[in-house]
Amino acid sequence: MLVKNVTMYFAKLVQPSYEFDDDGRWEVQIRTEDSEVADEWLDMRLNVNKRDGYWYTSFHTKARNKDGEKMRPPKVVDAGLQPLEDPGIIGNGSVGNIQFVQKEYKKSGKVVIGNHLIGVQVLKLVPYSGGSNLEFEDEGEMEIESRPLEDEADKPKKDKKDKKDKKDKKDKKKKKEV
């Protein structure tokens, strides 16, 4: 099955994500602000959710099979069907086509439809730029200040007499208890 000309977010197609699966999974989310497109996705039996004025759904595939063996990542190609050299460059807002298969399975007694990611075709690339929400500005080189190591002679020494006094007090307490 295909969903075409969709806007992609949170593409994890190089290294599996471990956020929702201890064995890891490759994933991509798609979004739309068009209710008619969301209805088409629902007709395709996709699990569509709404948040802050947009609808979204996700596709994923496990990074390991039931036996713990590594699985191949989804294929990622460009508009001309050439392998994308670095799928990690796919940033939020990129547009493409998603190929997937649907499988029914039972979860907590309910029949659930899983949408398993097979491949991604990138039509319009918005390069990933690091995803930082920090508002800092480039301040140039970081300053590194050196300070002398603490000298052993400067450290306070524990008095052997103090240790012996504590031991004697414990011994006396034990004798009284007996």
LOVEXMAR-337933 format. One record per residue (C-alpha): residue in one letter; x, z, y; residue number from 1. Coordinates in Angstrom, 1 decimal. Example, Ala and Ser with C-alpha at 12.3 -4.5 7.8 and 13.67 -1.06 7.14 Angstrom:
BEGIN
("A",(12.3,7.8,-4.5),1),
("S",(13.7,7.1,-1.1),2),
REM end
This chain:
BEGIN
("M",(0.0,0.0,0.0),1),
("L",(1.1,-0.6,3.6),2),
("V",(0.3,0.9,7.0),3),
("K",(1.4,-1.5,9.6),4),
("N",(2.7,-1.3,13.2),5),
("V",(2.7,2.5,13.3),6),
("T",(4.6,4.9,15.6),7),
("M",(7.0,7.1,13.6),8),
("Y",(8.1,10.6,14.3),9),
("F",(10.5,13.0,12.5),10),
("A",(12.0,10.4,10.2),11),
("K",(14.2,12.2,7.6),12),
("L",(15.5,9.2,5.6),13),
("V",(19.2,9.9,5.3),14),
("Q",(19.4,13.6,4.2),15),
("P",(16.4,15.2,2.6),16),
("S",(14.4,17.8,4.5),17),
("Y",(14.2,21.2,2.8),18),
("E",(11.6,22.7,5.2),19),
("F",(8.6,22.2,2.8),20),
("D",(10.2,21.7,-0.5),21),
("D",(13.1,23.6,-2.1),22),
("D",(14.2,20.5,-3.9),23),
("G",(14.2,18.4,-0.7),24),
("R",(12.2,15.4,0.3),25),
("W",(12.5,12.4,2.5),26),
("E",(9.7,12.0,5.0),27),
("V",(8.3,10.4,8.0),28),
("Q",(5.2,11.2,10.2),29),
("I",(3.1,8.5,11.8),30),
("R",(0.9,9.0,14.9),31),
("T",(-1.8,7.3,16.8),32),
("E",(-3.9,8.1,19.9),33),
("D",(-6.6,5.5,18.8),34),
("S",(-9.5,7.0,17.0),35),
("E",(-10.3,3.7,15.3),36),
("V",(-6.8,3.6,13.8),37),
("A",(-7.3,7.2,12.6),38),
("D",(-10.6,6.1,11.0),39),
("E",(-8.8,3.2,9.2),40),
("W",(-6.2,5.8,7.9),41),
("L",(-9.0,8.0,6.6),42),
("D",(-10.6,4.9,4.8),43),
("M",(-7.2,4.5,3.1),44),
("R",(-7.5,8.1,1.9),45),
("L",(-4.7,9.4,4.0),46),
("N",(-4.6,13.1,5.0),47),
("V",(-5.2,12.7,8.8),48),
("N",(-4.9,15.6,11.1),49),
("K",(-5.6,15.9,14.9),50),
("R",(-3.5,17.7,17.5),51),
("D",(-3.2,17.6,21.2),52),
("G",(-4.9,14.2,21.6),53),
("Y",(-3.3,12.3,18.7),54),
("W",(-3.9,11.9,15.0),55),
("Y",(-1.1,12.1,12.5),56),
("T",(-0.3,11.9,8.8),57),
("S",(2.9,12.1,6.8),58),
("F",(4.5,10.3,3.9),59),
("H",(7.2,11.8,1.7),60),
("T",(9.0,11.5,-1.6),61),
("K",(10.9,14.1,-3.5),62),
("A",(14.7,14.1,-3.5),63),
("R",(14.8,15.4,-7.1),64),
("N",(12.7,14.7,-10.1),65),
("K",(11.2,17.3,-12.5),66),
("D",(14.5,17.5,-14.4),67),
("G",(16.4,18.2,-11.2),68),
("E",(18.1,14.8,-11.1),69),
("K",(18.7,13.2,-7.7),70),
("M",(16.3,10.4,-6.8),71),
("R",(17.0,7.4,-4.6),72),
("P",(16.0,7.7,-0.9),73),
("P",(13.3,5.3,0.4),74),
("K",(14.5,1.8,1.3),75),
("V",(14.8,1.3,5.0),76),
("V",(15.0,-2.2,6.4),77),
("D",(14.9,-3.9,9.8),78),
("A",(12.3,-6.5,11.0),79),
("G",(14.3,-9.2,9.2),80),
("L",(14.2,-7.3,5.9),81),
("Q",(18.0,-6.5,6.2),82),
("P",(19.0,-2.9,5.1),83),
("L",(19.2,-0.7,8.2),84),
("E",(22.9,0.4,8.3),85),
("D",(22.1,3.9,9.6),86),
("P",(18.5,5.1,9.0),87),
("G",(19.4,8.3,10.8),88),
("I",(19.2,6.3,14.1),89),
("I",(15.4,6.1,13.8),90),
("G",(14.1,8.2,16.7),91),
("N",(10.6,9.4,17.6),92),
("G",(8.5,6.6,19.0),93),
("S",(10.1,3.9,16.8),94),
("V",(7.5,1.4,15.5),95),
("G",(7.4,0.1,12.0),96),
("N",(5.6,-0.5,8.7),97),
("I",(5.3,2.1,5.9),98),
("Q",(5.1,1.3,2.2),99),
("F",(3.7,4.0,-0.1),100),
("V",(1.9,4.6,-3.3),101),
("Q",(-1.0,7.1,-3.8),102),
("K",(-1.1,9.4,-6.7),103),
("E",(-3.9,11.9,-7.6),104),
("Y",(-2.9,15.3,-8.9),105),
("K",(-4.4,18.7,-9.2),106),
("K",(-3.3,21.5,-6.9),107),
("S",(-5.1,24.9,-7.1),108),
("G",(-7.9,23.4,-9.1),109),
("K",(-8.6,20.6,-6.5),110),
("V",(-7.8,16.9,-6.8),111),
("V",(-5.3,16.0,-4.1),112),
("I",(-4.0,12.6,-3.1),113),
("G",(-0.3,12.4,-2.5),114),
("N",(1.1,9.6,-0.4),115),
("H",(4.6,8.9,-1.7),116),
("L",(7.0,7.1,0.6),117),
("I",(8.5,3.9,-0.9),118),
("G",(10.1,2.3,2.1),119),
("V",(10.2,1.8,5.9),120),
("Q",(10.5,-1.4,7.9),121),
("V",(11.6,-0.8,11.5),122),
("L",(10.1,-3.3,13.9),123),
("K",(11.0,-1.5,17.2),124),
("L",(13.8,1.0,17.2),125),
("V",(13.9,3.9,19.6),126),
("P",(17.4,5.4,18.9),127),
("Y",(17.5,9.0,17.9),128),
("S",(19.3,11.0,20.6),129),
("G",(19.9,14.4,19.1),130),
("G",(16.6,16.1,19.7),131),
("S",(17.9,18.8,21.9),132),
("N",(15.4,20.5,24.3),133),
("L",(18.2,22.1,26.2),134),
("E",(18.1,21.6,30.0),135),
("F",(21.8,22.2,30.5),136),
("E",(23.9,19.8,32.5),137),
("D",(27.4,18.6,31.6),138),
("E",(29.8,21.1,33.2),139),
("G",(33.0,19.5,32.1),140),
("E",(35.6,21.1,29.9),141),
("M",(34.9,24.5,28.3),142),
("E",(37.3,27.2,29.5),143),
("I",(39.0,29.1,26.8),144),
("E",(40.4,32.5,27.7),145),
("S",(43.0,34.1,25.6),146),
("R",(43.4,37.9,25.2),147),
("P",(46.0,39.8,23.3),148),
("L",(45.3,40.9,19.7),149),
("E",(44.6,44.6,19.3),150),
("D",(47.9,46.3,18.4),151),
("E",(47.8,48.6,15.4),152),
("A",(49.6,51.2,17.5),153),
("D",(46.7,51.2,20.0),154),
("K",(44.1,52.0,17.3),155),
("P",(43.0,55.7,16.9),156),
("K",(44.4,57.2,13.7),157),
("K",(42.3,59.2,11.4),158),
("D",(43.6,62.7,10.9),159),
("K",(44.4,63.6,7.3),160),
("K",(43.6,67.2,8.0),161),
("D",(40.0,66.2,9.1),162),
("K",(39.4,64.5,5.7),163),
("K",(40.7,67.6,3.8),164),
("D",(38.5,69.9,5.8),165),
("K",(35.4,67.8,5.0),166),
("K",(36.3,67.8,1.3),167),
("D",(36.8,71.6,1.3),168),
("K",(33.3,72.1,2.9),169),
("K",(31.6,69.9,0.2),170),
("D",(33.4,71.8,-2.6),171),
("K",(32.2,75.2,-1.1),172),
("K",(28.7,74.0,-0.8),173),
("K",(28.7,72.8,-4.5),174),
("K",(29.9,76.3,-5.6),175),
("K",(27.1,78.0,-3.8),176),
("E",(24.5,75.8,-5.4),177),
("V",(25.8,76.7,-8.9),178),
REM end
